[in-house]
């Protein structure tokens, strides 16, 4: 799983994910994701269309966040 995430983040995917797609990668509730965003601990959403209501997350930013969490919890020194 982590290898695939690294490949995606290295290629800087320009795909926008909707909240359900983000939750498929990061199993957190919508309210918890927004609380983390407010605390500066999770990537913020972007408007899909300027002036529109729809928003999503850049896939590469979510993958980078997952990579960072992996390093913090399982990376070097976390045997």
Phi, psi and omega in degrees: 000311182297323180299317179296322179296316179299319180297319180293312184293327178292328181276355180052060179309136180258026179273139177260129179259141173275169187303320180295325177290322176297316181293336175291331178270323183236101187286070177235155177289160178302315182295324179289321177300313180293326176296318178296322177299314180300329179273000181074023184251006181209145180300141179276158179283165175236150175291134179288318177232130180305128181084353181272175180266332184291141177222164179202182182239141174293126182303318182295329178290322177294317179296321177295321178297316178297317177300317180296316178297321178299313181298322180292330186251336185225357182288194182309132178088358179245063184289000000 
